[in-house]
């Protein structure tokens, strides 16, 4: 049975290319994306939903829960990287790309600290999947999924995408070597006005 890694729906700060504060919620467009995602997830027959407790991820998990009848479970391990005092700053106001920072911003996480936490989150999700009778849906954030693909998952023929799309699905075999079977798929948005211009949106 697989793990399904899912990024939350779009926020206004995604579209505005701003480093997102922890309390950022889904935009109306993101809520609509989450509804289409949830309709797709029903067909995957998940046994449980594990989610970041940040509002943008939790709202996405709640949409899936309404369609599947499952109550999401939250964990702080799946939170997006903490960019500390940079949160709320537009990308264009910075002289560097914060998503590529190695050191910790003031009151934030270093890249190494973030990767260590993400690895712990992935191990936690993998253990949880073993205890279930069906797939596990894991709702989190773009940089979290990117770090999992880079450090925890055998991506095989699938290149690690530069950007994880909002409400994208990545399917992973939930046992070592944790091989990716599907990466960054948003076909549930195709043919709608909810599909993304991936060049114009930010991470988080």
C-alpha positions in Angstrom: 0.0 0.0 0.0 1.4 3.4 -0.9 2.0 6.8 0.7 0.4 9.7 -1.1 2.4 13.0 -0.5 0.2 16.0 -1.2 1.0 19.7 -1.2 -1.7 22.1 0.1 -3.8 24.3 -2.1 -2.8 27.8 -3.3 -2.6 30.8 -0.9 -2.6 34.5 -1.7 1.1 34.6 -0.6 2.0 31.8 -3.0 0.7 33.9 -5.9 2.3 37.1 -4.5 5.7 35.4 -4.2 6.0 36.1 -0.4 7.7 34.0 2.3 4.7 32.6 4.1 4.0 33.1 7.8 2.9 30.0 9.7 -0.7 31.1 10.0 -1.3 31.6 6.2 -4.6 30.1 5.1 -5.8 28.9 1.7 -7.1 31.4 -0.8 -10.5 30.9 -2.3 -8.7 29.4 -5.3 -6.8 27.1 -3.0 -10.0 25.9 -1.4 -11.4 25.1 -4.8 -8.2 23.2 -5.7 -8.5 21.2 -2.5 -12.1 20.2 -3.4 -11.0 18.8 -6.8 -8.1 17.1 -5.1 -10.4 15.5 -2.5 -12.7 14.2 -5.2 -9.7 12.4 -6.7 -8.4 11.1 -3.4 -11.7 9.3 -2.7 -11.0 6.9 -5.5 -7.6 6.1 -3.9 -9.4 4.7 -0.9 -7.1 6.0 1.8 -7.2 4.6 5.3 -5.9 7.7 7.1 -4.8 11.3 6.6 -1.7 12.7 8.3 -1.2 16.5 8.0 1.0 19.4 8.9 -0.8 21.5 11.5 -0.2 24.7 9.5 -3.6 26.1 8.4 -3.0 25.9 4.7 -2.2 22.2 4.9 -4.8 21.5 7.5 -7.6 23.1 5.4 -6.5 20.9 2.5 -6.6 17.8 4.8 -10.0 18.8 6.1 -11.4 18.9 2.5 -10.1 15.4 2.0 -11.6 14.4 5.3 -15.0 15.7 4.3 -15.0 13.6 1.1 -13.5 10.4 2.6 -15.1 10.5 6.1 -11.6 10.3 7.7 -10.5 12.6 10.5 -7.1 14.1 9.8 -4.3 13.6 12.3 -1.8 16.5 12.7 1.9 16.6 13.4 4.4 19.5 13.7 7.0 17.3 12.0 5.4 18.1 8.6 5.5 21.8 9.0 7.1 23.9 6.2 10.7 25.1 6.8 10.8 27.9 9.4 12.2 31.0 7.7 12.0 33.0 10.9 12.2 36.8 10.5 12.0 36.4 6.7 8.3 35.3 6.9 6.0 37.9 5.4 8.8 39.4 3.1 8.2 39.5 -0.6 10.8 37.5 -2.5 11.6 40.6 -4.7 12.6 42.5 -1.5 15.4 40.1 -0.8 18.8 40.0 -2.6 18.8 36.2 -2.5 16.5 33.2 -2.9 15.4 32.2 0.7 14.5 28.8 -0.6 18.1 28.1 -1.3 19.5 29.3 2.1 21.8 26.9 3.8 22.2 28.8 7.1 19.4 29.5 9.4 17.6 32.9 9.0 17.1 34.8 12.3 14.7 32.8 14.5 14.5 30.1 11.8 15.8 26.7 10.7 19.0 25.9 8.9 18.7 23.7 5.8 20.4 20.8 7.8 17.9 21.2 10.6 15.0 21.2 8.2 16.2 18.1 6.4 16.7 16.3 9.7 13.1 17.1 10.7 11.7 16.1 7.3 13.5 12.7 7.5 12.0 12.1 10.9 8.5 13.1 9.5 9.0 10.6 6.6 10.0 7.8 8.9 7.0 8.6 11.1 4.6 8.5 8.1 6.2 5.2 6.8 5.7 3.6 10.2 2.1 4.8 10.4 1.3 3.4 7.0 2.5 -0.1 8.1 -0.1 0.0 10.9 -3.0 0.7 8.4 -5.1 -1.5 6.1 -4.9 0.9 3.2 -3.0 3.9 1.8 -1.9 6.9 3.9 -2.4 10.4 2.6 0.2 12.9 3.9 -0.7 16.6 3.4 2.2 19.0 3.8 4.2 21.6 2.0 6.3 22.1 -1.2 9.7 22.2 0.4 8.9 19.3 2.6 7.9 17.1 -0.3 11.0 18.3 -2.3 13.3 17.4 0.6 11.6 13.9 0.9 12.1 13.3 -2.8 15.8 14.4 -2.6 16.7 12.6 0.6 14.3 9.9 1.5 12.8 8.5 -1.7 14.1 6.5 -4.7 12.8 8.7 -7.5 14.1 6.3 -10.2 13.2 7.7 -13.7 11.3 10.6 -12.2 13.4 13.8 -11.9 13.0 15.8 -8.7 10.9 18.8 -9.9 12.1 22.3 -9.3 8.7 23.2 -7.8 6.0 21.1 -6.2 2.6 22.1 -7.5 -0.3 23.1 -5.3 -2.5 20.0 -4.5 0.0 17.8 -6.4 0.1 14.1 -5.6 3.3 12.1 -5.3 2.8 8.4 -4.9 5.5 6.4 -3.0 5.8 2.6 -2.3 5.7 2.6 1.5 8.7 0.2 2.1 12.4 0.4 1.5 13.7 1.8 -0.9 10.5 3.9 -1.0 10.3 4.1 -4.7 8.3 6.9 -6.3 5.6 5.7 -8.7 4.1 9.1 -9.5 5.6 12.6 -8.9 4.0 16.0 -8.7 0.8 15.1 -10.5 -2.0 17.7 -10.8 -4.2 16.1 -13.5 -7.3 16.8 -11.3 -6.8 20.5 -12.1 -6.3 20.0 -15.8 -8.9 21.6 -18.0 -10.0 24.0 -15.2 -9.1 27.6 -14.4 -7.5 26.2 -11.2 -4.4 24.8 -13.0 -1.2 26.7 -12.2 1.2 28.9 -14.0 4.1 27.2 -12.3 6.6 29.9 -13.3 4.8 32.6 -11.3 4.2 30.9 -8.0 6.4 30.5 -4.9 7.1 27.6 -2.6 5.7 26.9 0.8 
